């Protein structure tokens, strides 16, 4: 999951370098973040005793 988070961060940094954001890029980032959040909570639930 760490590598996926780094990928999202790199993509966000690239987007922030430009004054305008492409709608498709924004949607992609949103989907990536949603996926990471869901995976995080699923893994957290599995670790709860």
N, C-alpha and C positions, 0 to 999 in steps of 0.2 A: 504494500500500500504506500510505502514511503516514496518509491519511484514514481508512482502515479501522482502523488501530491506534488512532487518536484516538477513533473511535467505540466501540471495545471499552473503552478507558480510561474514557470518559464513562459507559458502561453500568455498568462496575465501580464507579465512584465513586457512582453512584445507588444501586446495591445496598448499598454499604457504609454509606449513610446510614440504613438500616433495620436493626432488630435481627434480623429474620428474613428469610430468603431464600426466594423462590418456587422450587420445583423446576424449573419451565419456564424461568425466567430463568437459573438456574444452568446448565441444559443448553444454552441458547442461547449463553451466554458461552463455555462449553467448546467448542462447535462452531465458534464464531467464532475462538477462539484456535487450534484445530486447523487451520482453513483458512489462517490467517495464517502459521502455522509451516510448513505444507506449501508455500505460495507462496514464502515466504522461501527455503527450501532449494532449491526448483526454480529460482528466479532465481539463487541462488548457484551452483548446478551449471552453469547456462548461462554464467556469467561465468568459470568455470574454463577455462583454456586447455589 
